[in-house]
Each structure stands twice: as structure tokens, then as C-alpha cells.
Amino acid sequence: LVFIVAATGTPLSEYKLYKGVRLRGSDIRVKGQVGVNGISSLEACAAMCYGHPKCKAFTYHNSSETSFRPNSCWMKLCGNAKKFDAYQLGLVSGVAIKPSGFCAGTGTALVIPPRPSTAPPPPVDCLDPANRALPECNTAQVCCAAPGASEVPHYTADACPEGQVQVECDTGVKPPSASPSPAAPTPPSNPSNPPPHMPSPPPSPSPPAPPSL
């Protein structure tokens, strides 16, 4: 919460100011319009509210940091201490000090909540079984584990590390007790190098003809 110190004796000194706060509701219409455009300074907005018999609070949009209706002054019948937006870039709100400009029954001051953290959340440990159902842990292409292991780590890889076998990625499913025995490799055929030709055995000799009588 940041207060702006105003010089005494000016309309701005009649208000407690809250930087980065937008007061919601209780708007005063001027010529049928909510918010007055063309107000060049915070002091001018405070002076406008000070000169209005019903204005007890206001929100000012400056020109350098505000994209929504810059240089506009939003006069309020009162400042609602329960309905406001904090940490608004380029906005300043003021509430009359004496008598209090807060709406009846809403409080006597704005309680600004802590600024939301912008730090990124800590990374999720996807090896923790309790986190396996989380979307950020359900991106593994292959799930692997050592044969007989009781836990199934998740990997984002195309193949299992050495000494592990691929298993189903369902939560709680244990891998097989042993990896399947690999089949004996079949030597590739090479037509350019055929096996050597084995010669045919010699023909058996014909039996001798019987003698003539």
C-alpha cells in the first residue's frame, strides 16, 4: 500500500489516496456519463470531487500508464472498502478524510491484499508415484523399469535405458519379473555371396555284363 503525500491547503490534502486502486460502484454521473474525460492531473480530479456536493471519493486514470480512458476522473458517492481492485497500473483513488468518505457498513479503510506472486511454480517430480496422474507427468513416450522392480519410472525417451525393459505406463502396474529372452538372430542373406557349389557325386559304375554261353 502506497500513500501519496499532498501539500496541505489543497483539495488533494482532503483525501486519503491509494495508488494502484480502482474503487468500484457508487459512480456519480455527469451529463449522463460515468467518468469525466479530459482531466489532465490527479490534482484536477481531486478538485472536481471536492467541488461536487455529493462526491466523497474518486478514481483517477492517468495518461502515461492507463490504456482504458486515460485522463479521466470517476467521482463516487462514497468509497466501498469491500469492492475495489488493487495493483492497477496508472490508477489512483482518493477517499475523503473528514467526514469519512467510505460507504456506510463497508469499513473505514482499504485493506490491500498482498501482491500476487509472479514466481513460477516449482517443477513437479514425475518420478513420485503420487504425481503420475498429473497432466505434466503424462507425457512419456516410453515407460521403462528394471526387471522385477516394484516402481515404474516414467521417461520421455524413444527407448529404454540399458538394463531396463519397456512396460505399460498405467499407474500401479508392475513390470514383468524378467525380461523376455531375445530370439536367436537370423543371419541375413547375401545374394551377392552365395554358398560355394558342392560338386555332384560321381555316378556309380555299371555292373559287369554276364558271360555269354
Solvent accessible surface area in square Angstrom, and as a share of the most:
residue,aa,sasa,rsa
1,L,106,0.53
2,V,86,0.49
3,F,105,0.44
4,I,59,0.30
5,V,144,0.83
6,A,24,0.19
7,A,72,0.56
8,T,127,0.74
9,G,80,0.77
10,T,56,0.33
11,P,45,0.28
12,L,13,0.06
13,S,32,0.20
14,E,70,0.32
15,Y,14,0.05
16,K,76,0.32
17,L,3,0.01
18,Y,1,0.00
19,K,119,0.50
20,G,10,0.10
21,V,2,0.01
22,R,75,0.27
23,L,3,0.02
24,R,116,0.42
25,G,39,0.38
26,S,42,0.27
27,D,50,0.26
28,I,15,0.08
29,R,160,0.58
30,V,51,0.29
31,K,201,0.85
32,G,57,0.55
33,Q,78,0.35
34,V,33,0.19
35,G,3,0.03
36,V,33,0.19
37,N,84,0.43
38,G,66,0.63
39,I,20,0.10
40,S,92,0.59
41,S,38,0.25
42,L,24,0.12
43,E,100,0.45
44,A,40,0.31
45,C,0,0.00
46,A,0,0.00
47,A,46,0.36
48,M,58,0.26
49,C,0,0.00
50,Y,129,0.49
51,G,65,0.62
52,H,53,0.24
53,P,120,0.76
54,K,130,0.55
55,C,9,0.05
56,K,74,0.31
57,A,0,0.00
58,F,0,0.00
59,T,2,0.01
60,Y,8,0.03
61,H,5,0.02
62,N,39,0.20
63,S,68,0.44
64,S,100,0.64
65,E,83,0.37
66,T,15,0.09
67,S,116,0.75
68,F,115,0.48
69,R,66,0.24
70,P,61,0.38
71,N,46,0.23
72,S,0,0.00
73,C,0,0.00
74,W,35,0.12
75,M,8,0.04
76,K,6,0.03
77,L,85,0.42
78,C,29,0.17
79,G,0,0.00
80,N,25,0.13
81,A,10,0.08
82,K,145,0.61
83,K,113,0.48
84,F,35,0.15
85,D,40,0.21
86,A,19,0.15
87,Y,76,0.29
88,Q,51,0.22
89,L,130,0.65
90,G,8,0.08
91,L,5,0.03
92,V,18,0.10
93,S,0,0.00
94,G,0,0.00
95,V,1,0.01
96,A,16,0.12
97,I,82,0.42
98,K,177,0.75
99,P,102,0.64
100,S,66,0.43
101,G,2,0.02
102,F,25,0.10
103,C,16,0.09
104,A,106,0.82
105,G,75,0.72
106,T,22,0.13
107,G,38,0.37
108,T,116,0.68
109,A,44,0.34
110,L,7,0.04
111,V,125,0.72
112,I,33,0.17
113,P,69,0.44
114,P,121,0.76
115,R,164,0.60
116,P,96,0.60
117,S,98,0.63
118,T,132,0.77
119,A,75,0.58
120,P,116,0.73
121,P,116,0.73
122,P,112,0.70
123,P,131,0.82
124,V,58,0.34
125,D,83,0.43
126,C,38,0.23
127,L,110,0.55
128,D,55,0.29
129,P,63,0.40
130,A,88,0.68
131,N,32,0.16
132,R,19,0.07
133,A,94,0.73
134,L,68,0.34
135,P,110,0.69
136,E,94,0.42
137,C,5,0.03
138,N,116,0.59
139,T,84,0.49
140,A,28,0.22
141,Q,127,0.56
142,V,16,0.09
143,C,0,0.00
144,C,0,0.00
145,A,1,0.01
146,A,44,0.34
147,P,56,0.35
148,G,53,0.51
149,A,33,0.26
150,S,76,0.49
151,E,88,0.39
152,V,3,0.02
153,P,37,0.23
154,H,26,0.12
155,Y,67,0.25
156,T,102,0.60
157,A,36,0.28
158,D,125,0.65
159,A,71,0.55
160,C,35,0.21
161,P,54,0.34
162,E,179,0.80
163,G,60,0.58
164,Q,52,0.23
165,V,27,0.16
166,Q,122,0.54
167,V,15,0.08
168,E,111,0.50
169,C,55,0.33
170,D,87,0.45
171,T,93,0.54
172,G,58,0.56
173,V,53,0.30
174,K,139,0.59
175,P,12,0.07
176,P,67,0.42
177,S,100,0.65
178,A,66,0.51
179,S,52,0.34
180,P,111,0.70
181,S,103,0.67
182,P,125,0.79
183,A,94,0.73
184,A,89,0.69
185,P,126,0.79
186,T,117,0.68
187,P,109,0.69
188,P,127,0.80
189,S,106,0.69
190,N,87,0.44
191,P,123,0.77
192,S,98,0.63
193,N,112,0.58
194,P,91,0.57
195,P,115,0.72
196,P,117,0.73
197,H,164,0.73
198,M,150,0.67
199,P,109,0.68
200,S,97,0.62
201,P,115,0.72
202,P,116,0.73
203,P,124,0.78
204,S,102,0.66
205,P,128,0.80
206,S,100,0.65
207,P,117,0.73
208,P,129,0.81
209,A,91,0.70
210,P,116,0.73
211,P,122,0.77
212,S,113,0.73
213,L,227,1.13
